[in-house]
Amino acid sequence: MTRRRMLTEFGQGTSLRRQDYTEAACRAVRDALWHNSINLAELFGRDKSEMLIDVEIGVAVPERVDLATVAAVFPYGQVSVRAIKGGLDVPRSDGKAPTVIAVAALSVSFEMEGA
């Protein structure tokens, strides 16, 4: 069996005032999910639980993302989440905690036979 990527989607999320990297990441994932309505599993006669979902979250401070909370956004599939340096912290004019911007890249794959 070979792992074959079938879909990649992107999203953006923010935490405007609380500097909550996890919430910004979850919003980015939801944004990416809302961009499509592809019934990928059904298209290939597969169960949704067979979906292999790889998530990369880009934020300025990756260690502040709770990966399990981000993975819990998905209602099905085998989810793997990784946070990397990216996104953007935007300073606020009032000097308080910056606005956090997270970006998400979701890739959906299946184990499939053949080349």
BELTA-V829588 format. One record per helix or strand of 3 or more residues. SS is the DSSP state (h for helix, s for strand). FROM is the first residue (numbers start at 1). TO is the last residue. If there is no record, write none. Layout:
<<SS;FROM;TO> <SS;FROM;TO>>
This chain:
<<s;2;15> <h;21;34> <h;40;43> <h;48;50> <s;52;59> <h;62;64> <h;67;71> <s;78;85> <s;88;90> <s;99;112>>
